[in-house]
Every structure is written in C-alpha cells, then in structure tokens.
Amino acid sequence: MKLLAIAVAAVAVAAPSKAVQLSKTVQLSIVHVVRGCHGWHATRDLGPATAVKVARGGKVVVRVSCSMDFRLEQVRGPKLALGDPTLHAGTQRTFVFKARGVYVLRATSLQSSEEMGLQTLGADNVLRLTVTVP
C-alpha cells in the first residue's frame, strides 16, 4: 500500500499543471497545398481544420503565406475582436483570447485557385480553426 501511495505521489508531482501545458502564443500560417489549395501550417501541415489550446489572455498569430486573400469570420464562441475581416496575402494578424470558451473561426479564400493560376487537386478548402481557452 505504501508503494502505491508513493507511486501516486510521484505521478502527481511529475505531471505538469494545466497552466504550464497551455501556450500563451500559437503561431499558424495559411499555406498553399496541392490538395484543396490551402491549409493550416505550424511546424507541419495541419490540414484544412485544426484545433489549438491557449491560456486565457493568450494569442493566436495567423500569417497568410498563400498568394490568396481570405475573409475571416467568427462562427462560434465569445465575441472576438477580429478587426478588418480580410486577411491579405503576406500579412500577419494577432488575435487575443481574453475570455474562456471555445472559439470557432472560418477563413474563406476570396480568389479561386483557377483565378490565381495555381495547380490544385479538388475543390478549394474552407479553413476552420477551433481555439479552446479553458
């Protein structure tokens, strides 16, 4: 029984707290991909839909590395100050998440891959980002 109590105490001490696990800043890019035209990228491709967790007051930085412009809109969650809804190619925007909740954002390209002369497979993706602030 003592061994079990020691093991439980060791795990409790070794496990990091939630505050340590949550990021204060998450950096994402919108990049060109062959299948679906564009997707989310961090240190690797994340696809057209991704989810991140940030601490309360944390930030998500979005850089448009694709040659298209995007319209960003909030689909769900506490009101977020988005500013100009158009994200232009080559620009970066920082969003601050002040309240707890689940935020869902949608980014839709304003130009098609055909209009931009880009080679793609399939329909252009509508990007979805879910941000959880516990």
C-alpha positions in Angstrom: 0.0 0.0 0.0 2.9 2.4 0.8 4.4 1.7 -2.6 1.1 2.6 -4.3 0.9 5.8 -2.3 4.5 6.7 -3.3 3.8 6.0 -7.0 0.6 8.1 -7.0 2.5 11.0 -5.3 5.4 10.7 -7.8 3.0 10.9 -10.8 1.2 13.9 -9.2 4.5 15.8 -8.8 5.8 14.8 -12.2 2.7 15.8 -14.1 2.8 19.5 -15.2 0.0 21.7 -14.3 -2.5 22.9 -16.9 -1.1 26.4 -16.8 2.2 25.0 -17.9 0.8 23.0 -20.7 -1.2 25.8 -22.3 0.5 28.1 -24.8 0.5 31.9 -24.4 1.1 32.3 -28.1 0.4 30.0 -31.0 1.7 30.8 -34.5 -0.1 29.5 -37.5 0.2 30.1 -41.2 -2.2 29.7 -44.1 -0.2 28.0 -46.8 -0.7 26.7 -50.4 -1.1 23.0 -50.7 -1.8 20.9 -53.8 -4.9 19.0 -52.5 -7.5 21.6 -51.6 -5.4 24.7 -52.4 -4.6 25.9 -48.9 -4.4 24.6 -45.3 -3.1 25.5 -41.8 0.6 25.0 -41.0 2.6 25.3 -37.8 5.7 23.2 -37.7 4.0 20.8 -40.0 0.9 20.8 -42.3 -2.3 20.6 -40.2 -4.9 20.3 -42.9 -8.0 22.5 -43.5 -9.3 22.2 -40.0 -7.2 22.4 -36.8 -7.7 23.0 -33.1 -5.4 24.7 -30.6 -5.5 25.5 -26.9 -4.3 28.8 -25.4 -4.2 30.2 -21.9 -6.7 32.9 -21.0 -5.3 36.1 -22.5 -3.3 34.1 -25.0 -2.7 34.9 -28.6 -3.0 33.2 -32.0 -0.9 34.8 -34.7 -2.0 34.0 -38.2 0.3 34.7 -41.2 -1.1 34.4 -44.8 1.8 32.7 -46.7 -0.5 31.7 -49.5 -0.9 34.0 -52.5 -4.6 34.5 -51.9 -6.6 36.8 -49.6 -9.0 35.4 -47.1 -12.2 36.5 -45.4 -12.1 35.6 -41.7 -15.3 35.3 -39.7 -16.2 34.0 -36.2 -18.7 31.2 -36.3 -19.0 30.4 -32.6 -17.7 31.5 -29.2 -17.3 34.6 -27.0 -17.1 37.8 -29.1 -13.6 38.2 -30.5 -12.1 41.5 -31.9 -11.3 40.5 -35.4 -10.8 43.9 -36.9 -10.8 44.0 -40.7 -12.2 40.6 -41.8 -9.9 40.5 -44.8 -6.6 38.8 -44.3 -4.3 39.8 -47.2 -1.5 37.7 -48.7 1.8 38.3 -47.0 0.3 39.8 -43.9 0.0 38.7 -40.3 -2.7 39.2 -37.7 -2.7 38.6 -33.9 -5.9 37.6 -32.1 -6.2 37.8 -28.3 -8.5 35.4 -26.5 -9.5 37.2 -23.3 -12.4 35.0 -22.2 -12.8 31.3 -21.5 -14.7 29.3 -24.1 -14.5 27.6 -27.5 -14.0 29.9 -30.4 -14.5 28.7 -34.0 -13.2 30.8 -36.9 -13.6 30.2 -40.6 -11.3 31.5 -43.4 -12.6 31.5 -46.9 -10.4 32.4 -49.9 -11.5 35.5 -51.9 -10.0 34.2 -55.1 -10.2 30.7 -56.6 -7.1 28.6 -57.4 -8.0 29.0 -61.1 -8.1 32.8 -60.9 -4.7 32.7 -59.2 -3.3 30.3 -61.8 -2.4 27.7 -59.0 -2.3 24.0 -59.7 -4.5 22.1 -57.2 -6.4 18.9 -56.8 -10.1 19.0 -55.7 -12.2 21.9 -54.5 -10.6 24.8 -52.6 -10.7 24.3 -48.8 -12.6 26.5 -46.4 -10.4 26.7 -43.4 -11.6 26.1 -39.9 -9.8 27.0 -36.7 -11.0 26.0 -33.2 -9.4 27.7 -30.3 -10.1 26.5 -26.8 -9.5 28.7 -23.8 -10.0 26.6 -20.6 
